[in-house]
Structures are given as structure tokens and as C-alpha cells.
Amino acid sequence: MMMFRICAWCAAAAEGFEKEQDMTMRNNSNAARNRQVTLVANNFPYAQMKLALGKRDGRSQRAAFFLDWAARTMPHVFIPYNEIVRCIYDTKSLPRMESEEVVALRITISTVRHVLFVKYSRWTTNAVNGVRATTGDDDVTAACPRITSRMDSASRTLANAVSLIDTKKMKDKQLREYAERVLYPLVKQLGAPAFQRNLLPPVSDETDKKPDPKKK
């Protein structure tokens, strides 16, 4: 029971980080957001991107190039997916969010993240309808609670699967040894309260401060 309480706590904390990122994008006024979009469209070096990518000129490569450029020129600004498509294909009009190319970009964002990681040493962080690349060590760390929440979910899935195994009934010697030597200890370690607590994001300084009883 303790394990699932901590799991829920970890998931809730990660969700709080995501909501905070979403609010960052929502709180921008429409006018400010439009200025950002115009700035992106007017300044993105499309020709430089084409030259840099050469034959490796696919959607994911273009999007990763764009996000790296945006992280350097407009750090911490979430870029709507349709604006990314507009820039990487140099279209005059802004595509609709439900357009084929925008949907395709959203589906392949994990591939974009991999290119960012391998080629530009960056990660991604998402908002409601946009994404941006990380800008440094602190930014990457702030993006990790979302990853640990998925890790928490995977550990529970593994625990459920392993709970169905009865090694006494197994006929395959190698598989039985694998279950006893690897799976059982791994599930025990992942479910330990100390391990789950270590996945929790840090508490902000303001939240962690306790009032000084000496001060009136």
C-alpha cells in the first residue's frame, strides 16, 4: 500500500510540473504570442538549415534543427507545432493544428527528441500545443519529473507481470533462473519506498521554508 501511495505522490508531483509548464504558455497574452510567432517566422534561417542538413533532410532532422535554433535565439519559449511546420517547410500561411503535417510532427516528436539528444545535446519539454528544446543543465533537470513518472508507471506494470510468475511451476531452467536472479530482486528494488521517494522532484525553497518562531 505504501508503494502505491508514493507512486501516486510521484505521479502527482510530475503532473504539477507539467501543469506549470502549460500555464506558462497559456498565460502569455495573444498579442505577445503573435509577436513571438512572427519573430520566429521572419528570422528562421531556412536556407542555412537546408545547407546544414544536406541529404539528411527529413521532418525530424528539420524540426530538431529548428528547436536547437529556437533554444539559442528564444530560450524557454514554447513554439506551437504548427509554427514549427510553417518554418521548416517555409510555407506562407500558418497550418492548422489538425493538418496532416502538424499531426505527423506531433506523432514523431520522440524521434525529434532523439535527434536533439544525439546531434545537439538537448532534450525536449512540452506544453499544451507546443514544444521547446532545453537550454542547459537546470532546464534538463526540470524536465526529468515527467520521465520519472513514466518510469514509475513502467515499474508498476513490471510488478503486475512478475506477480503472475510462480517459479516452482516453471519448466525452463534458464527462464526460472532469470526470474529468480533478475526479475524478483528488480521488482523489490523498484517498489521500495526509499527508491520511490528518490524519484520525487525537489521542493521549492519557498515551500520548504518553515516560519521562525523567534520572529514576530
N, C-alpha and C positions, 0 to 999 in steps of 0.2 A: 504493500500500500504506500509506504514511504517513497518507493521508487517512482510510482506514477504521480504522486504529488509534486515531487521535484521535477519530473518530466514536464508536467503541466506548467509549473512555475517557469521553467526554462523556455518553453514554447511561448508563454505569455510575455516574457521579457523580450524575446526576439520579435514578437509581433508588435510590441511597443516601439522598438527601434524602427520597424517598417512604417508604422503609422506616423512616426515623427518625420521620416523622410517624405512620406506622402503629403503631410501638412506643409512641408517646405515648398513643395511645388504648388499646392492649392492656394497658399497664402500670397503668392505673387499676384499682383493686380494684372488684369487683362492687358492693360497698356504696357506694363513693364515686360510681360511675357512676349507681347508682339514685338517690342523693341529688340528683345533677345533673339527672337526668331529671324527678324530682318537682319540683325547683325551677323548671324550665322550664315544666312543665305548670301549676303553680299561679300563676305570675307573668306569663305571656304576656298582653299586652293585646289580646285578641281583638276586643273592641268598638272599640277605638281603631284597629285595623287595618282593620276594615270601613268605618269612617268616613273614614279617610285615603285608602283606595283608591277608594271610590265606585263608579263604573261600571267602572273598570279592575280588576275583582275576579276575576282568573284565578289559576290554580295558580302560575304563575311569579311573578306580582306578589306573591302572598301569601308564597311562600317567600322572596323577596328581602326583603320587609318583615321577616319573621321573622329571617333571618340578620343583617340590619342591627341589629335589636333585640338579638339574642344577642351580637353583637360588642361592643355597648356595655355590656351588663349582665354578660356572662360571657365576657370576651375569651380567645381561644386555646382554648376548649373545643369539641371536635368533637361535633356533635349528630347522633345516629343519624337516618337518613332517616325511619324510622317515627315517631320522636318529632316530627319536623317536621310530618309529615302529621297527627298527632294534634292538634298545636297549631293549625295553620292551618285545620283543619276543626272544631275544638272537639269532638272525639269523646271519649267517656268511657273507652273501652278503647284500649289501645295496639295499633295494627295490626301484623300480621305483616310481616316484611321482604318476603315473596313476594306480598303482597296487591297488587291491581290499582293502587291509588292510589300506593303506595310505589314500585312498579316504574315507573309513569308519571313520578313525580318524578325518579327517577334518570335516566331516558331524556332528560328535558328540562332537565337541570342546566345545560347550556350556555346555554339561554335565560334561566335564573335568573341565571347569571353576567353575562349581557349587561345585564339589568335592574339588577343590583347595580352594575355599572360606570357605566351611564348615570345612574341615579337617586340612588345612594348613594356613588359614588366608592369602591367597594370591589371586591375580587376574591375568588375562592374558593380554598380549599385543601382537599384531600380526605384522608380516612383510609380504613380498611378498609370500614366500613359507615356512615360519617358524613361530614359536611362542615361547614365553618365559613367565615365571611367574614373577610377580612384586617382588621387593626386599625391599620395605619399603614405608613409607608414601608419600614421594615425587614422587616415581615411580607410585604409585596408582593414585595420583592426576594428573600426566601427562597423564594417560590413560583415564581419565574421559571425555575429549572433544569428544571422539568417542561415549561415552554413551549419552552425552547431544545432540549430533547431531541426534541420533535415537529418543530421547525424543522430539526434535523439529519436526521431521517428524511425530511422533505419534500425537502431538498436532494439526498439520495441518489436519491430517486425521480425528481427532475427530471434529474439527471445521467444516469441509466439511459435515460430517454426521449430526451434530446438526443444520446446516443451512437449512436442509430439513424439520425440525420439526416445525409445527405450532400447538402450544398447544390449540388454540381455536377450532381446529378440532378434538382434541383427545377425545375419549370416556372413556378411562380407567382413573379413578381419580388418582390412585396411580402412574401410569406412568407419568401423566401430572404434578403431584406434584414433582416427581423425576426430570423431565426435567427442571422445573422452579427453583427448590431449589438447584439442584446439577449441571446439565449439563450447563445451561446458565452461571451461575457465574464462573464455571470452565474454560469454553472456553474464557470468558472475561479476566480472570486472566492469562491464558496461552498466550493469544495474546497480552498482554500489553507490550509495548516497554521496560519498566523497567525490566520485567521478562525475556524477550529475551536477553537483554544486560547482565543480570546476568549469562547467560549460556555461555558467551564468555570466552575462555581461557585467561590467563594473558598475557600481553605484556612483552616481554623480556626486561631486564634492558637496553640493548644496543639500542633497538628500541625506548624505552621510553625517552631516554636522549635527551635533547634539547641543542643545542650549546650555550655556554656562550658568549654573545656579548662583554663582557669585555676582553675575551681572544683573542689575535691576533695570 
